[in-house]
Amino acid sequence: MNGTVRDNVKKGIKVKVVQKQDQKTGKLTEGIVKDILTNSRKHHHGIKVRLESGIVGRIKEIL
C-alpha cells in the first residue's frame, strides 16, 4: 500500500515513518498510527502522522 495517499492511512495501522531529522539518512521508525496530520488527499513525500509513541513523521511504508 502507498503511504502517499490519505485514504490508505487509518488510525491503528502499523507503519514505518521517516522523522524530519532522519530525512537525510532515510532512517525509518516503526509504530502504530494515532493521529493523521495531513489534511490533503495526497502528499508526494508521504502522509504525516503521529504515532502512539508521540513520534511525528511521514509514512514511507504501510505494514
C-alpha positions as CSV (number, residue, x, y, z in Angstrom):
1,M,0.0,0.0,0.0
2,N,1.0,3.5,-0.7
3,G,1.8,5.9,2.2
4,T,1.3,9.0,0.0
5,V,-2.5,8.6,-0.3
6,R,-4.5,9.6,2.7
7,D,-7.3,7.0,2.0
8,N,-4.8,4.2,2.7
9,V,-4.0,5.5,6.2
10,K,-6.2,4.6,9.1
11,K,-5.7,5.0,12.9
12,G,-4.3,1.8,14.4
13,I,-2.4,0.5,11.4
14,K,1.3,-0.3,11.7
15,V,3.6,1.9,9.5
16,K,7.2,2.9,9.1
17,V,7.8,6.7,9.1
18,V,10.8,9.0,8.4
19,Q,11.2,11.7,11.0
20,K,12.2,15.3,10.0
21,Q,15.7,14.9,11.4
22,D,16.2,11.5,9.7
23,Q,15.2,12.6,6.2
24,K,18.9,12.9,5.0
25,T,19.7,9.3,6.2
26,G,16.4,7.8,5.4
27,K,16.2,6.1,8.9
28,L,12.7,4.6,9.4
29,T,10.8,4.3,12.7
30,E,8.1,1.7,13.1
31,G,4.9,2.4,15.0
32,I,1.1,2.5,15.2
33,V,-0.8,5.5,13.8
34,K,-2.5,7.6,16.5
35,D,-3.4,10.7,14.5
36,I,-3.4,11.7,10.8
37,L,-1.9,15.2,10.5
38,T,-2.0,15.7,6.7
39,N,-5.4,17.1,5.5
40,S,-4.8,16.8,1.8
41,R,-5.8,13.6,-0.1
42,K,-2.2,13.0,-1.3
43,H,1.3,14.2,-0.4
44,H,4.3,13.2,-2.5
45,H,6.6,12.9,0.5
46,G,4.1,10.7,2.5
47,I,1.2,11.4,4.7
48,K,2.3,13.0,8.0
49,V,1.1,11.1,11.1
50,R,1.7,11.0,14.9
51,L,2.5,7.5,16.2
52,E,1.2,6.2,19.6
53,S,4.8,6.8,20.9
54,G,4.4,10.6,20.1
55,I,6.8,10.5,17.2
56,V,5.7,12.6,14.1
57,G,6.8,11.6,10.7
58,R,5.8,10.9,7.1
59,I,4.8,7.4,6.1
60,K,7.2,5.6,3.9
61,E,5.8,2.1,4.3
62,I,2.4,0.6,5.4
63,L,3.0,-2.8,7.1
